[in-house]
Amino acid sequence: MAIITITRGSLRAARDITLKLSEQLGYRVVMREEVIRHGEKYGLHEFRLADMETMETKPPTFWDRHSVQRSHYVTIFRAALMDFVVKDNVIYQGNLGQFCLTEVPRLLRVRVDADRESRIRRVMEDSGASRAEAEAQIADIDSRRVQWVRFLYGANFDDVTHYDLILNMAKISVETMVDTVSRLATNPAFSLNDAARKALRNLHLKAVVQAHLVRSPRTRGMELEVECDADAGKAGIVGVVPMLGTEIWERDIRAVVSEVEGIKEVEMKFAV
C-alpha cells in the first residue's frame, strides 16, 4: 500500500493515468479542489489564496505583500491534505502535492509530462486554438506553475530531484505508465510498513495541531515547533517565551492545542 502524487505537465495524461491507477490499485483519487473544500474545516477559506481561480489567473507576485498569509495557507492546506493521506492508499493529483508532503515517508512522486510539440498539438485539438495561441497558453501555464512553487515552497518545480519517476507521454503509452507506477507502488521502497504508518499518523496530528495554531487569533503568528505522538495523544510545543505575558501566552497555546481531536497531553518547552 502506498501514497502517490501525480504532477501534471500534461493535464489529460495525468488525469488518464490517475483514473486507471485508481481502478487497478483500488486507491482513492484526491484532487486539489476536494482538498480546498475539505480545508474549510480549518478555515482555509479565510485566506484568499484558497480561491479556486487564484493560482489559475494571478501570478504569485500579486501576493508578494502577503508572505504571512502565504505561510498560513500552506499550513492549513497541508493539514487538509494530510486528512486524506493518513488513510493510506491515496493518489493525489495536483502540481504542488509532493512539495506539501515532503515529510511523508515513502511517498511516490510521479510527474507526467510531454514534449512541447505534443502539448501544443493537444491544446490545439482540445480548444481549437491557433498554434500561436496554444504556444502562448502553454508558456503562461508553465511560467505560473514555476512561480507558484517557488513562491509557496521556495522550490524549483523543474528540479528532477523532486520526483521519483518522470513519464514522457510522447514515448510511453498510458497503459505502460500505469503498469510502471503500479509496480513501484508495491515496491518495498514505497510501500508503507508499520513504522512508516506510525510516522504518518504523527505527521498528520502535527499538521492538524499547526493548522489550529495558525487559525486561532490567540496563537497565530507565534514561532513554534510542533512534534506529536499520535498513539499516545501527546503534542510537544517548543518556542521562545516573550518577555511579557508569558503565562497568558502558554495558556493560550495549551487551550488551542487541547482542542485538537486526539490530543490528551500538551508538553511545552520554551527558551527565554
SVG drawing of the C-alpha trace seen along z (x, -y; Angstrom):
<svg xmlns="http://www.w3.org/2000/svg" viewBox="-16 -44 34 49">
<polyline fill="none" stroke="black" stroke-width="0.4" points="0.0,0.0 1.3,-3.5 0.7,-7.2 1.2,-8.6 1.3,-12.1 0.8,-12.8 2.2,-16.1 0.8,-17.1 2.9,-18.6 0.1,-17.3 -3.4,-17.6 -5.1,-14.9 -2.3,-12.3 -2.2,-12.9 -5.9,-12.5 -6.0,-9.3 -3.2,-7.7 -4.7,-8.7 -8.1,-7.2 -6.6,-4.0 -4.3,-3.7 -7.2,-4.1 -9.1,-1.3 -6.1,1.0 -4.9,0.4 -8.1,-0.4 -6.8,-3.7 -8.8,-6.8 -8.2,-9.7 -7.9,-13.1 -7.9,-16.4 -6.8,-19.9 -10.4,-21.1 -11.5,-18.4 -8.7,-19.4 -9.7,-23.0 -13.3,-22.2 -12.3,-20.0 -9.9,-22.7 -12.8,-24.9 -13.0,-23.0 -9.6,-24.5 -10.5,-28.0 -8.8,-27.7 -11.5,-29.9 -10.3,-32.7 -7.2,-33.0 -7.7,-34.5 -5.0,-32.1 -7.6,-29.4 -9.9,-31.0 -10.2,-28.4 -9.2,-30.8 -6.3,-32.5 -3.5,-30.1 -5.0,-29.8 -5.3,-33.5 -2.8,-35.5 1.0,-35.3 2.4,-35.0 3.8,-38.5 0.2,-39.5 0.7,-38.2 4.2,-39.4 2.9,-41.6 1.1,-38.7 4.0,-36.4 2.4,-35.7 -0.8,-34.8 1.1,-32.5 2.6,-30.6 -0.8,-30.2 -2.3,-29.0 0.4,-26.3 0.0,-25.2 -3.8,-24.8 -3.7,-23.2 -1.2,-20.7 -3.5,-19.7 -6.4,-19.3 -4.4,-17.1 -3.0,-15.0 -6.6,-14.2 -6.8,-12.2 -3.2,-11.0 -3.2,-9.5 -5.8,-6.9 -3.2,-5.4 -3.9,-4.1 -4.3,-7.6 -3.4,-9.2 -3.2,-12.9 -3.3,-14.7 -2.0,-18.3 1.1,-20.3 2.1,-21.0 1.4,-17.8 5.0,-16.5 6.2,-19.8 3.5,-19.9 4.2,-16.3 8.0,-16.3 8.0,-14.7 5.7,-11.9 7.6,-8.6 8.0,-6.5 5.9,-9.0 5.9,-8.0 6.3,-11.2 5.3,-10.9 5.5,-13.5 3.6,-13.1 4.9,-15.2 5.3,-15.6 7.5,-17.4 6.5,-20.9 5.3,-20.0 2.9,-17.3 1.5,-19.7 0.9,-22.3 -0.9,-19.9 -3.1,-18.7 -4.1,-22.2 -5.0,-23.0 -7.1,-19.8 -8.9,-20.3 -9.6,-24.0 -9.5,-24.9 -6.8,-27.4 -4.3,-28.5 -0.7,-27.4 0.4,-30.8 -2.5,-30.8 -1.5,-27.3 2.1,-28.3 1.2,-31.3 -1.2,-29.3 1.4,-26.7 4.1,-29.3 1.8,-31.0 0.8,-27.8 4.4,-26.7 5.6,-30.2 2.8,-30.4 3.5,-26.9 7.2,-27.5 6.5,-30.8 3.8,-29.4 6.1,-26.5 8.9,-29.0 6.5,-31.4 4.8,-28.9 7.6,-26.4 10.8,-28.0 11.5,-25.1 12.2,-24.7 9.3,-22.9 11.6,-21.5 14.3,-20.1 14.2,-16.4 15.1,-15.5 11.6,-16.4 10.3,-13.4 10.9,-9.6 9.6,-8.9 9.1,-11.1 7.0,-9.7 7.1,-11.0 3.7,-10.5 5.2,-11.1 7.1,-7.8 5.2,-5.7 1.6,-4.6 -0.9,-5.3 -1.1,-1.5 2.6,-1.2 2.8,-4.2 0.1,-2.8 1.8,0.6 5.1,-1.1 3.6,-3.2 1.7,-0.2 4.8,1.9 6.6,-0.9 3.7,-1.4 4.1,2.2 7.9,2.0 9.2,2.1 10.8,-1.3 7.4,-2.9 5.1,-0.5 4.2,-1.7 5.2,0.6 4.2,0.3 6.9,-2.1 6.0,-4.3 2.3,-4.3 3.2,-5.4 5.3,-8.2 2.4,-9.1 0.0,-9.3 2.4,-11.5 2.8,-13.8 -0.9,-14.0 -1.6,-15.1 1.3,-17.5 -0.2,-19.1 -3.6,-19.4 -2.1,-21.0 -0.2,-23.5 -3.4,-24.4 -5.3,-25.1 -2.4,-27.3 -2.4,-29.2 -6.2,-29.7 -6.6,-30.9 -6.1,-34.7 -4.6,-33.8 -1.7,-31.9 -1.4,-33.0 2.0,-34.4 3.8,-32.6 7.0,-30.9 6.5,-27.4 7.9,-23.9 5.5,-21.0 6.1,-17.3 3.3,-14.8 2.9,-11.2 -0.5,-10.2 -0.6,-6.9 0.0,-8.5 -2.0,-11.6 0.8,-13.9 1.8,-17.2 5.2,-18.8 5.5,-22.5 8.8,-24.3 9.2,-28.1 10.7,-31.3 8.9,-32.8 8.1,-36.6 9.4,-38.9 5.9,-39.9 2.7,-37.9 4.4,-34.5 1.6,-32.9 -1.1,-34.1 1.0,-33.0 1.4,-29.5 -2.3,-29.3 -3.4,-30.3 -1.2,-27.7 -2.4,-24.9 -6.0,-25.9 -5.8,-25.8 -3.8,-22.6 -6.0,-20.8 -9.0,-21.4 -7.5,-19.1 -9.1,-15.7 -6.7,-13.0 -4.6,-15.3 -4.6,-14.2 -1.4,-15.8 0.4,-19.0 4.1,-19.5 5.7,-22.9 9.3,-23.8 10.3,-27.4 13.5,-29.4 13.7,-32.9"/>
</svg>
